[in-house]
Amino acid sequence: MVSSSGTQHKTSASGGRQSTVNKKAEKREIAKRKILNATLNLIADEGLSSLSHRNIAKAAGVQLAMTTYYFQTFDNLLLSAFHLFLENLQPVLAELGENQKTLMRECVNRDGVLVEKEAYITGIGDLFEAYFDSALESRRRQLTIESQFMFAQFLPDVLAREVQQYTATLKKVAEQFCAPLSNHHLKTDGALLLAVVQYLEFSAVGSAPSDRREGREMVERLLRGFLRS
């Protein structure tokens, strides 16, 4: 028969071991996040070509062995950094999608048919103008990182497929904006809208940024063209 004090002792010991495990797991995640953030910062500041285990460890303030301990290979580390980039980007895409849905509800009739087409187009123009005015400024660093991944010539196969999937996701978001206006060429129209928006985004982080008002006009003109196609 086990006494109540013995049971309490075992429970306390078990709880202590679990607490130790939790603290180790938390410490592990903090270290991994430091390494991944340092990787993204190096990509933003110096480009993909600047990356090495040594440079990343130095930027993260950890021992060199930690990068291989947590990620095994350089390819795994780079893939995990890209996943963190996607995680950071998700709120931006979600907000754009929700804003489009809200606008759509204001421009359809009871049957869900878009009847206020011009209001929808100018509303999309408003959304992108606001994005180019404010959100884009906060996303400047993300865009620098994004351009490094998207335009890299040599990426590990797994990462290259992930980047392709990310591009496909962006096309789906663009198609969501085009769907109420596009009749028979939704994929093409979505690709065109994405190309225009990416041109405006990347020019904003370049040495000769385009006029933001002009960017709005480009988007609206493109959307009106979809009505005639």
N, C-alpha and C positions, 0 to 999 in steps of 0.2 A: 504494500500500500504506500502510495506517495503522499507525503504530507503537503498541506497547502503551502507551507513556506518553500518546500522543494519545487512545487509547481511554479510558484512566483519567481523563484530563482532561474528556472529554465526559461520562462517567458521573458524575463529581463535580459538574459543572455542572448536569446534569439533576437529580441528587439535591438540589442546592441550590435549584433552582427549585421542585421539588415540596415541599420543606420550607417554602419561603416561601408557596406556595399553601395548604398545610395550616394554617399559622399564621394566615393571613388568614381562612380558613374558620372556624377555632376562635374567632378574635376576633369574627367576625360572629355566630356562634351565642351567644357569651357576651353580646354587646350585645343581641341579640334576646330572650334569656331574661331579662335585666335589665328590659327594657321590659315584657315580658309579666307578670313577677312584680309589677312596680310597678302594672300595670293591675289585677291581681287584688287586690292590697292596697288599692288605692283603692276598688274595688267593695266589699270587706269593711268598710272603715272609713267610707266616705262614700256608697256607693251608685252605681249606674250613672249617675245624673244628674250626678255630679260629674266625669265623665270629659271630658277634652279633650286634644288633642295636647300643649298647653302643660303641663297638670297632670301628665300621664303622664311627659313628658320630665323635668320637675323632680323627680318622685318617683324616677325611675330614675337620675337624675344624669347624663343625657346631653344633648347638644345637641338643640334643638327639631327640627331638620331630620332627625334620625336616625329619628324615628317614621315619617315619610313615606318616607324612603329605604328602610327595611327592609320596610314594610308597605303603602306606596302610599296606601291609603285608611283612613279611620277604621273603616269596616265590616270591612275585612280584619284590622285590628289586634284588634278586638273578637272576631272569629271565632277568631283564633289564640289569644287569651286563653282563650276557652271550651274550645278543644282542650287547652290546658295544664291547665285545671281537670279535664277528663275524664281526662287522663293521671295526675294526682295522685290521683284518686278510684279508679282501677282496682284498686289493691291491696285497698281496703276491700270492693268488690264481689266480688273473687276470693276473699277469705277467707271471706265469708259463704257463698258458693256451695260452697266446699270443706267447710266445717263442716256444711252441710246434707247433702252427699253422705256424709260420714263417719257422721253420725247415721242416715241412711237405711240404710246397710249394717248397722248394729247392730240394726235393727228389722224386717228382712225375713227371710223364710224362704229356702230354697235356690232356690225358683222366682222369687225377686225380688218376692214379694207382701208387702205391709206387713201384718204380723200383730200387732205390738206398737204399736197405734195410740195408746194413751194415753201410752206411753213416748215415742213420736215427738212428740206434742203437748207434753208437759212438757219434752222435750229442746229443742224449738224455743223454748219459753219460757225455758229456761236460756240459749240462745244470745242471744236478744234482751235478756234482763236483763243479761248480761255486756256486750253491746254498749252498752246505755244507761248502764251503770256506768262503762265505761272508754273504749271506742273513740269513743263519742259526744263525750267531752270533747276528744279530740284532733281530732275532725271539726267542732268548733263553728265554726271559721272557714270551712271548706268549706261548711257549711250556710248560713251567711250569704251567701256568694257564690252558692250554688245558688238560694236564694230570690230573689235579684235577677234572675237569668236566667229562672227559671221563671214569675215573676209580673210580669215587665215587660210593659207595655201595647204599647210600640212597639219592635220589634226589626227589624233588616234581614231581608229575606225568607230569605236563606240561613241566617242564624243562627237564625231562628225554626224553620226545618225541622230544624236540628241539635238544638235544644232538644226538639222533638217526638220526634225519634229517640231522644234520651237518655231521655225519659219512657217510650217504648216498651221500651227496654232494662231500665229499672227494673221495669216490669210483668212482663217475662219472668223476672227474678230472683224476683219475688214468686210468680209461677206455679210456679216450681220448688219453692218451699216448700209450695204448696197441692196440687200434683199428686197426691201419695200419698193425699190425703183427699178430693179433689174428684171428683165423679162426672160431672156433666153441665154444670157451669157454671164451668169452669176460668178463663176470661178474666174473668168477673165476680168470682169469688172472689179471683183475683190482684189485681184492681183494688181490692177492698175491703181486703185485707191491706196493700197499698201505701198506701192512704189512711190507715189506722190508724197505720202506722209513720211516715209523713211527719208526721202530726199530732203524734206523740210526739217526733219529731226536732225539728221547728220550734218546738214549745213549749219544748223544752230550751234553745233559744237566745233565747227570748222573755223577757219580764219576769215571767211567772208559769208557771214550768216545772211539768209534771205530775209526780206521784210515780212513781218508776221501777218500784216494785213493782206499782203499779196498771197501769202500762204492760204489764208481763208478763201480768197477769191479763186485760187487754183482748185481747192477742194469743191467749192460750190459749182464751178464751171464743169468739173468732171462729173459730178452727180447729175447735173441737168442733162449732160450728154447721154447718160444712161437711159433717161426717159425717151430719148429719140432713137435709141438703137433697137 
